Amino acid sequence: MDEKLKIKISIADRVYPLTVDISQEEGLRSASKKIDIMIKQFEENYAVRDKQDVLAMCALQFASQLEQKQIDKSVDNEKTNERLNKINELIVNYLEK
């Protein structure tokens, strides 16, 4: 049985009570800290009207990072497949001789 933990996460000066698996707590706390750091950076570097704008920019930043990692992973997989196909060709050619 999965144990649940009740925690409070603070994002942009607001507290959100959550019930999570124990294994998720560290990741959620780390994510909320990264969000707050990013909020401060946006507020310091750009003219921001309200928290909603900052949170939207944070969401965009995190989503674009995730998308870029998926694109990079896809490219890496293609390169790996190409290498494996070349190795396979070499092995087949060697065994046919």
Secondary structure, 3 states (H helix, E strand, C coil): CCCEEEEEEEECCEEEEEEEEHHHHHHHHHHHHHHHHHHHHHHHHCCCCCHHHHHHHHHHHHHHHHHHHHHHHHHHHHHHHHHHHHHHHHHHHHHHC
